[in-house]
Amino acid sequence: MRCALRTRNVASVTAPELLGFDAFTTGLTLASLLALLLAVSAVGSALRNADLSSTAKTMWVLVIVLFPILGPIVYFGVRSDW
């Protein structure tokens, strides 16, 4: 008697199927981690900058937090001392 269920060969199972992710989600995860690292470093840099007033620091932190990709790029682009 034949079994009604089809079984797959173990060698045909790929890593993304086994682990549940593919190249798109891996790339998206790496891009998100890069954006987070960039935002955290920009916030730290803005808060340590002695040339900025407290109001300017607050505004930069808000811009960086609200726009986590574009905010740090603009902050580091405008800054001239790095």
Biopython code that builds the backbone (N, CA, C, O; Angstrom):
import numpy as np
from Bio.PDB.StructureBuilder import StructureBuilder

atoms = [
    (1, "MET", "N", (0.834, -1.174, 0.000)),
    (1, "MET", "CA", (0.000, 0.000, 0.000)),
    (1, "MET", "C", (0.883, 1.243, 0.000)),
    (1, "MET", "O", (1.843, 1.340, 0.765)),
    (2, "ARG", "N", (0.547, 2.179, -0.859)),
    (2, "ARG", "CA", (1.340, 3.411, -0.961)),
    (2, "ARG", "C", (0.800, 4.453, -0.003)),
    (2, "ARG", "O", (-0.403, 4.543, 0.240)),
    (3, "CYS", "N", (1.706, 5.226, 0.525)),
    (3, "CYS", "CA", (1.317, 6.311, 1.425)),
    (3, "CYS", "C", (0.780, 7.478, 0.602)),
    (3, "CYS", "O", (1.341, 7.811, -0.442)),
    (4, "ALA", "N", (-0.284, 8.089, 1.057)),
    (4, "ALA", "CA", (-0.907, 9.187, 0.324)),
    (4, "ALA", "C", (-0.095, 10.476, 0.425)),
    (4, "ALA", "O", (-0.212, 11.344, -0.440)),
    (5, "LEU", "N", (0.718, 10.612, 1.457)),
    (5, "LEU", "CA", (1.523, 11.816, 1.635)),
    (5, "LEU", "C", (2.788, 11.733, 0.798)),
    (5, "LEU", "O", (3.424, 10.682, 0.719)),
    (6, "ARG", "N", (3.140, 12.829, 0.184)),
    (6, "ARG", "CA", (4.381, 12.871, -0.576)),
    (6, "ARG", "C", (5.474, 13.382, 0.344)),
    (6, "ARG", "O", (5.284, 14.365, 1.060)),
    (7, "THR", "N", (6.567, 12.745, 0.324)),
    (7, "THR", "CA", (7.698, 13.181, 1.129)),
    (7, "THR", "C", (8.738, 13.796, 0.214)),
    (7, "THR", "O", (8.879, 13.404, -0.944)),
    (8, "ARG", "N", (9.455, 14.751, 0.743)),
    (8, "ARG", "CA", (10.496, 15.407, -0.037)),
    (8, "ARG", "C", (11.844, 14.840, 0.359)),
    (8, "ARG", "O", (12.069, 14.421, 1.494)),
    (9, "ASN", "N", (12.708, 14.844, -0.600)),
    (9, "ASN", "CA", (14.067, 14.431, -0.338)),
    (9, "ASN", "C", (14.723, 15.487, 0.557)),
    (9, "ASN", "O", (14.598, 16.682, 0.288)),
    (10, "VAL", "N", (15.402, 15.075, 1.589)),
    (10, "VAL", "CA", (16.022, 16.002, 2.536)),
    (10, "VAL", "C", (17.047, 16.880, 1.836)),
    (10, "VAL", "O", (17.219, 18.036, 2.223)),
    (11, "ALA", "N", (17.715, 16.385, 0.845)),
    (11, "ALA", "CA", (18.740, 17.154, 0.143)),
    (11, "ALA", "C", (18.131, 18.280, -0.687)),
    (11, "ALA", "O", (18.840, 19.217, -1.055)),
    (12, "SER", "N", (16.848, 18.212, -0.989)),
    (12, "SER", "CA", (16.226, 19.249, -1.810)),
    (12, "SER", "C", (15.707, 20.431, -0.992)),
    (12, "SER", "O", (15.245, 21.416, -1.569)),
    (13, "VAL", "N", (15.771, 20.355, 0.317)),
    (13, "VAL", "CA", (15.323, 21.458, 1.162)),
    (13, "VAL", "C", (16.452, 22.483, 1.233)),
    (13, "VAL", "O", (17.581, 22.161, 1.601)),
    (14, "THR", "N", (16.121, 23.728, 0.872)),
    (14, "THR", "CA", (17.139, 24.782, 0.888)),
    (14, "THR", "C", (17.163, 25.480, 2.238)),
    (14, "THR", "O", (16.229, 25.358, 3.031)),
    (15, "ALA", "N", (18.237, 26.210, 2.491)),
    (15, "ALA", "CA", (18.391, 26.913, 3.763)),
    (15, "ALA", "C", (17.281, 27.936, 4.001)),
    (15, "ALA", "O", (16.753, 27.990, 5.112)),
    (16, "PRO", "N", (16.897, 28.756, 3.005)),
    (16, "PRO", "CA", (15.792, 29.694, 3.261)),
    (16, "PRO", "C", (14.489, 29.003, 3.633)),
    (16, "PRO", "O", (13.747, 29.499, 4.480)),
    (17, "GLU", "N", (14.204, 27.866, 3.013)),
    (17, "GLU", "CA", (12.994, 27.133, 3.370)),
    (17, "GLU", "C", (13.096, 26.580, 4.783)),
    (17, "GLU", "O", (12.115, 26.573, 5.526)),
    (18, "LEU", "N", (14.257, 26.128, 5.142)),
    (18, "LEU", "CA", (14.466, 25.546, 6.455)),
    (18, "LEU", "C", (14.436, 26.606, 7.550)),
    (18, "LEU", "O", (13.843, 26.392, 8.607)),
    (19, "LEU", "N", (15.069, 27.737, 7.302)),
    (19, "LEU", "CA", (15.167, 28.783, 8.310)),
    (19, "LEU", "C", (14.040, 29.801, 8.224)),
    (19, "LEU", "O", (13.813, 30.539, 9.183)),
    (20, "GLY", "N", (13.336, 29.861, 7.117)),
    (20, "GLY", "CA", (12.191, 30.747, 6.989)),
    (20, "GLY", "C", (12.529, 32.159, 6.540)),
    (20, "GLY", "O", (11.771, 33.082, 6.838)),
    (21, "PHE", "N", (13.610, 32.360, 5.851)),
    (21, "PHE", "CA", (13.937, 33.680, 5.326)),
    (21, "PHE", "C", (14.555, 33.539, 3.945)),
    (21, "PHE", "O", (14.989, 32.459, 3.544)),
    (22, "ASP", "N", (14.583, 34.660, 3.227)),
    (22, "ASP", "CA", (15.174, 34.647, 1.900)),
    (22, "ASP", "C", (16.105, 35.848, 1.760)),
    (22, "ASP", "O", (16.355, 36.559, 2.733)),
    (23, "ALA", "N", (16.604, 36.068, 0.582)),
    (23, "ALA", "CA", (17.571, 37.148, 0.351)),
    (23, "ALA", "C", (16.944, 38.520, 0.583)),
    (23, "ALA", "O", (17.623, 39.428, 1.063)),
    (24, "PHE", "N", (15.674, 38.689, 0.257)),
    (24, "PHE", "CA", (15.020, 39.974, 0.451)),
    (24, "PHE", "C", (14.942, 40.336, 1.928)),
    (24, "PHE", "O", (15.287, 41.452, 2.315)),
    (25, "THR", "N", (14.492, 39.403, 2.747)),
    (25, "THR", "CA", (14.394, 39.704, 4.177)),
    (25, "THR", "C", (15.763, 39.857, 4.814)),
    (25, "THR", "O", (15.920, 40.631, 5.758)),
    (26, "THR", "N", (16.746, 39.142, 4.320)),
    (26, "THR", "CA", (18.102, 39.312, 4.830)),
    (26, "THR", "C", (18.616, 40.707, 4.489)),
    (26, "THR", "O", (19.197, 41.377, 5.342)),
    (27, "GLY", "N", (18.409, 41.147, 3.261)),
    (27, "GLY", "CA", (18.832, 42.485, 2.856)),
    (27, "GLY", "C", (18.085, 43.565, 3.605)),
    (27, "GLY", "O", (18.670, 44.577, 3.992)),
    (28, "LEU", "N", (16.801, 43.359, 3.809)),
    (28, "LEU", "CA", (15.995, 44.326, 4.558)),
    (28, "LEU", "C", (16.454, 44.408, 6.006)),
    (28, "LEU", "O", (16.497, 45.494, 6.584)),
    (29, "THR", "N", (16.794, 43.275, 6.591)),
    (29, "THR", "CA", (17.295, 43.256, 7.965)),
    (29, "THR", "C", (18.630, 43.980, 8.060)),
    (29, "THR", "O", (18.840, 44.761, 8.988)),
    (30, "LEU", "N", (19.525, 43.738, 7.130)),
    (30, "LEU", "CA", (20.825, 44.410, 7.146)),
    (30, "LEU", "C", (20.675, 45.909, 6.928)),
    (30, "LEU", "O", (21.380, 46.695, 7.561)),
    (31, "ALA", "N", (19.775, 46.317, 6.049)),
    (31, "ALA", "CA", (19.531, 47.742, 5.821)),
    (31, "ALA", "C", (18.938, 48.396, 7.069)),
    (31, "ALA", "O", (19.290, 49.528, 7.401)),
    (32, "SER", "N", (18.057, 47.702, 7.750)),
    (32, "SER", "CA", (17.473, 48.231, 8.978)),
    (32, "SER", "C", (18.521, 48.377, 10.069)),
    (32, "SER", "O", (18.537, 49.374, 10.790)),
    (33, "LEU", "N", (19.389, 47.393, 10.190)),
    (33, "LEU", "CA", (20.462, 47.486, 11.183)),
    (33, "LEU", "C", (21.431, 48.616, 10.858)),
    (33, "LEU", "O", (21.908, 49.304, 11.761)),
    (34, "LEU", "N", (21.720, 48.809, 9.590)),
    (34, "LEU", "CA", (22.589, 49.910, 9.177)),
    (34, "LEU", "C", (21.940, 51.256, 9.475)),
    (34, "LEU", "O", (22.614, 52.171, 9.947)),
    (35, "ALA", "N", (20.640, 51.391, 9.206)),
    (35, "ALA", "CA", (19.917, 52.623, 9.506)),
    (35, "ALA", "C", (19.893, 52.890, 11.005)),
    (35, "ALA", "O", (20.052, 54.031, 11.438)),
    (36, "LEU", "N", (19.695, 51.850, 11.792)),
    (36, "LEU", "CA", (19.692, 52.000, 13.245)),
    (36, "LEU", "C", (21.059, 52.424, 13.755)),
    (36, "LEU", "O", (21.155, 53.311, 14.603)),
    (37, "LEU", "N", (22.106, 51.811, 13.255)),
    (37, "LEU", "CA", (23.467, 52.177, 13.650)),
    (37, "LEU", "C", (23.781, 53.617, 13.267)),
    (37, "LEU", "O", (24.380, 54.353, 14.051)),
    (38, "LEU", "N", (23.387, 54.015, 12.087)),
    (38, "LEU", "CA", (23.613, 55.383, 11.629)),
    (38, "LEU", "C", (22.840, 56.377, 12.490)),
    (38, "LEU", "O", (23.377, 57.425, 12.847)),
    (39, "ALA", "N", (21.601, 56.069, 12.824)),
    (39, "ALA", "CA", (20.787, 56.966, 13.643)),
    (39, "ALA", "C", (21.343, 57.077, 15.065)),
    (39, "ALA", "O", (21.404, 58.172, 15.624)),
    (40, "VAL", "N", (21.742, 55.963, 15.642)),
    (40, "VAL", "CA", (22.292, 55.992, 17.002)),
    (40, "VAL", "C", (23.591, 56.783, 17.038)),
    (40, "VAL", "O", (23.811, 57.563, 17.964)),
    (41, "SER", "N", (24.450, 56.594, 16.049)),
    (41, "SER", "CA", (25.709, 57.340, 16.030)),
    (41, "SER", "C", (25.465, 58.836, 15.798)),
    (41, "SER", "O", (26.184, 59.669, 16.351)),
    (42, "ALA", "N", (24.468, 59.183, 14.992)),
    (42, "ALA", "CA", (24.162, 60.594, 14.758)),
    (42, "ALA", "C", (23.588, 61.250, 16.009)),
    (42, "ALA", "O", (23.932, 62.390, 16.321)),
    (43, "VAL", "N", (22.715, 60.541, 16.730)),
    (43, "VAL", "CA", (22.168, 61.090, 17.976)),
    (43, "VAL", "C", (23.283, 61.291, 18.994)),
    (43, "VAL", "O", (23.350, 62.332, 19.648)),
    (44, "GLY", "N", (24.152, 60.304, 19.128)),
    (44, "GLY", "CA", (25.278, 60.430, 20.050)),
    (44, "GLY", "C", (26.198, 61.575, 19.680)),
    (44, "GLY", "O", (26.669, 62.311, 20.547)),
    (45, "SER", "N", (26.448, 61.722, 18.404)),
    (45, "SER", "CA", (27.301, 62.812, 17.938)),
    (45, "SER", "C", (26.656, 64.168, 18.172)),
    (45, "SER", "O", (27.333, 65.119, 18.562)),
    (46, "ALA", "N", (25.360, 64.264, 17.937)),
    (46, "ALA", "CA", (24.651, 65.533, 18.139)),
    (46, "ALA", "C", (24.639, 65.910, 19.618)),
    (46, "ALA", "O", (24.811, 67.080, 19.961)),
    (47, "LEU", "N", (24.440, 64.944, 20.478)),
    (47, "LEU", "CA", (24.395, 65.236, 21.909)),
    (47, "LEU", "C", (25.768, 65.589, 22.480)),
    (47, "LEU", "O", (25.858, 66.332, 23.458)),
    (48, "ARG", "N", (26.830, 65.066, 21.882)),
    (48, "ARG", "CA", (28.192, 65.370, 22.353)),
    (48, "ARG", "C", (28.758, 66.649, 21.754)),
    (48, "ARG", "O", (29.784, 67.141, 22.225)),
    (49, "ASN", "N", (28.125, 67.193, 20.742)),
    (49, "ASN", "CA", (28.635, 68.370, 20.055)),
    (49, "ASN", "C", (28.497, 69.606, 20.959)),
    (49, "ASN", "O", (27.385, 70.042, 21.256)),
    (50, "ALA", "N", (29.617, 70.154, 21.382)),
    (50, "ALA", "CA", (29.615, 71.298, 22.293)),
    (50, "ALA", "C", (29.259, 72.597, 21.576)),
    (50, "ALA", "O", (28.884, 73.571, 22.229)),
    (51, "ASP", "N", (29.365, 72.634, 20.267)),
    (51, "ASP", "CA", (29.058, 73.845, 19.502)),
    (51, "ASP", "C", (27.561, 74.094, 19.357)),
    (51, "ASP", "O", (27.154, 75.206, 19.021)),
    (52, "LEU", "N", (26.742, 73.090, 19.602)),
    (52, "LEU", "CA", (25.298, 73.229, 19.442)),
    (52, "LEU", "C", (24.652, 73.646, 20.759)),
    (52, "LEU", "O", (25.052, 73.191, 21.831)),
    (53, "SER", "N", (23.655, 74.511, 20.665)),
    (53, "SER", "CA", (22.877, 74.881, 21.852)),
    (53, "SER", "C", (21.930, 73.728, 22.192)),
    (53, "SER", "O", (21.776, 72.792, 21.408)),
    (54, "SER", "N", (21.313, 73.802, 23.342)),
    (54, "SER", "CA", (20.391, 72.727, 23.734)),
    (54, "SER", "C", (19.183, 72.662, 22.805)),
    (54, "SER", "O", (18.656, 71.579, 22.547)),
    (55, "THR", "N", (18.743, 73.808, 22.303)),
    (55, "THR", "CA", (17.628, 73.814, 21.357)),
    (55, "THR", "C", (18.024, 73.157, 20.040)),
    (55, "THR", "O", (17.257, 72.384, 19.468)),
    (56, "ALA", "N", (19.213, 73.466, 19.569)),
    (56, "ALA", "CA", (19.696, 72.862, 18.322)),
    (56, "ALA", "C", (19.886, 71.357, 18.491)),
    (56, "ALA", "O", (19.569, 70.585, 17.587)),
    (57, "LYS", "N", (20.401, 70.941, 19.642)),
    (57, "LYS", "CA", (20.557, 69.500, 19.900)),
    (57, "LYS", "C", (19.199, 68.805, 19.882)),
    (57, "LYS", "O", (19.046, 67.730, 19.302)),
    (58, "THR", "N", (18.216, 69.433, 20.525)),
    (58, "THR", "CA", (16.869, 68.856, 20.557)),
    (58, "THR", "C", (16.291, 68.748, 19.149)),
    (58, "THR", "O", (15.700, 67.727, 18.797)),
    (59, "MET", "N", (16.457, 69.781, 18.354)),
    (59, "MET", "CA", (15.935, 69.758, 16.981)),
    (59, "MET", "C", (16.619, 68.677, 16.151)),
    (59, "MET", "O", (15.955, 67.950, 15.412)),
    (60, "TRP", "N", (17.949, 68.565, 16.268)),
    (60, "TRP", "CA", (18.659, 67.535, 15.516)),
    (60, "TRP", "C", (18.231, 66.138, 15.941)),
    (60, "TRP", "O", (18.040, 65.264, 15.095)),
    (61, "VAL", "N", (18.078, 65.919, 17.237)),
    (61, "VAL", "CA", (17.645, 64.600, 17.706)),
    (61, "VAL", "C", (16.253, 64.283, 17.181)),
    (61, "VAL", "O", (15.992, 63.151, 16.775)),
    (62, "LEU", "N", (15.355, 65.263, 17.182)),
    (62, "LEU", "CA", (14.014, 65.036, 16.623)),
    (62, "LEU", "C", (14.064, 64.702, 15.135)),
    (62, "LEU", "O", (13.374, 63.791, 14.676)),
    (63, "VAL", "N", (14.871, 65.433, 14.389)),
    (63, "VAL", "CA", (15.000, 65.162, 12.948)),
    (63, "VAL", "C", (15.557, 63.758, 12.718)),
    (63, "VAL", "O", (15.078, 63.031, 11.848)),
    (64, "ILE", "N", (16.570, 63.379, 13.500)),
    (64, "ILE", "CA", (17.198, 62.066, 13.333)),
    (64, "ILE", "C", (16.234, 60.946, 13.712)),
    (64, "ILE", "O", (16.186, 59.915, 13.041)),
    (65, "VAL", "N", (15.465, 61.142, 14.783)),
    (65, "VAL", "CA", (14.536, 60.098, 15.225)),
    (65, "VAL", "C", (13.331, 59.993, 14.287)),
    (65, "VAL", "O", (12.866, 58.888, 14.005)),
    (66, "LEU", "N", (12.826, 61.117, 13.807)),
    (66, "LEU", "CA", (11.663, 61.080, 12.919)),
    (66, "LEU", "C", (12.004, 60.587, 11.515)),
    (66, "LEU", "O", (11.166, 59.979, 10.849)),
    (67, "PHE", "N", (13.220, 60.845, 11.068)),
    (67, "PHE", "CA", (13.676, 60.417, 9.740)),
    (67, "PHE", "C", (14.975, 59.625, 9.909)),
    (67, "PHE", "O", (16.054, 60.165, 9.670)),
    (68, "PRO", "N", (14.891, 58.354, 10.318)),
    (68, "PRO", "CA", (16.086, 57.599, 10.706)),
    (68, "PRO", "C", (17.083, 57.304, 9.585)),
    (68, "PRO", "O", (18.210, 56.903, 9.873)),
    (69, "ILE", "N", (16.714, 57.485, 8.347)),
    (69, "ILE", "CA", (17.679, 57.282, 7.265)),
    (69, "ILE", "C", (18.162, 58.627, 6.737)),
    (69, "ILE", "O", (19.365, 58.867, 6.641)),
    (70, "LEU", "N", (17.229, 59.493, 6.400)),
    (70, "LEU", "CA", (17.584, 60.786, 5.839)),
    (70, "LEU", "C", (18.155, 61.740, 6.895)),
    (70, "LEU", "O", (19.061, 62.516, 6.592)),
    (71, "GLY", "N", (17.642, 61.695, 8.122)),
    (71, "GLY", "CA", (18.104, 62.585, 9.186)),
    (71, "GLY", "C", (19.596, 62.489, 9.468)),
    (71, "GLY", "O", (20.275, 63.516, 9.472)),
    (72, "PRO", "N", (20.137, 61.286, 9.707)),
    (72, "PRO", "CA", (21.577, 61.175, 9.936)),
    (72, "PRO", "C", (22.418, 61.581, 8.727)),
    (72, "PRO", "O", (23.498, 62.153, 8.877)),
    (73, "ILE", "N", (21.915, 61.283, 7.528)),
    (73, "ILE", "CA", (22.662, 61.671, 6.328)),
    (73, "ILE", "C", (22.750, 63.186, 6.237)),
    (73, "ILE", "O", (23.811, 63.736, 5.938)),
    (74, "VAL", "N", (21.635, 63.861, 6.495)),
    (74, "VAL", "CA", (21.645, 65.331, 6.474)),
    (74, "VAL", "C", (22.526, 65.866, 7.599)),
    (74, "VAL", "O", (23.302, 66.797, 7.386)),
    (75, "TYR", "N", (22.415, 65.286, 8.800)),
    (75, "TYR", "CA", (23.222, 65.756, 9.934)),
    (75, "TYR", "C", (24.717, 65.649, 9.631)),
    (75, "TYR", "O", (25.466, 66.608, 9.817)),
    (76, "PHE", "N", (25.143, 64.476, 9.164)),
    (76, "PHE", "CA", (26.567, 64.301, 8.877)),
    (76, "PHE", "C", (26.996, 65.115, 7.652)),
    (76, "PHE", "O", (28.160, 65.500, 7.542)),
    (77, "GLY", "N", (26.056, 65.379, 6.728)),
    (77, "GLY", "CA", (26.379, 66.195, 5.567)),
    (77, "GLY", "C", (26.539, 67.667, 5.912)),
    (77, "GLY", "O", (27.387, 68.352, 5.340)),
    (78, "VAL", "N", (25.728, 68.158, 6.845)),
    (78, "VAL", "CA", (25.787, 69.559, 7.242)),
    (78, "VAL", "C", (26.978, 69.823, 8.168)),
    (78, "VAL", "O", (27.600, 70.884, 8.113)),
    (79, "ARG", "N", (27.276, 68.856, 9.003)),
    (79, "ARG", "CA", (28.393, 68.996, 9.916)),
    (79, "ARG", "C", (29.692, 69.148, 9.156)),
    (79, "ARG", "O", (29.922, 68.446, 8.171)),
    (80, "SER", "N", (30.538, 70.052, 9.599)),
    (80, "SER", "CA", (31.801, 70.271, 8.867)),
    (80, "SER", "C", (33.021, 69.846, 9.663)),
    (80, "SER", "O", (34.137, 69.914, 9.149)),
    (81, "ASP", "N", (32.845, 69.413, 10.896)),
    (81, "ASP", "CA", (34.015, 69.113, 11.732)),
    (81, "ASP", "C", (34.380, 67.626, 11.798)),
    (81, "ASP", "O", (35.203, 67.233, 12.625)),
    (82, "TRP", "N", (33.812, 66.841, 10.985)),
    (82, "TRP", "CA", (34.198, 65.435, 11.019)),
    (82, "TRP", "C", (35.023, 65.137, 9.800)),
    (82, "TRP", "O", (35.463, 64.002, 9.615)),
]
sb = StructureBuilder()
sb.init_structure("model")
sb.init_model(0)
sb.init_chain("A")
sb.init_seg("    ")
for serial, (resi, resn, name, xyz) in enumerate(atoms, 1):
    if name == "N":
        sb.init_residue(resn, " ", resi, " ")
    sb.init_atom(name, np.array(xyz, "f"), 0.0, 1.0, " ", f" {name:<3s}", serial, name[0])
structure = sb.get_structure()
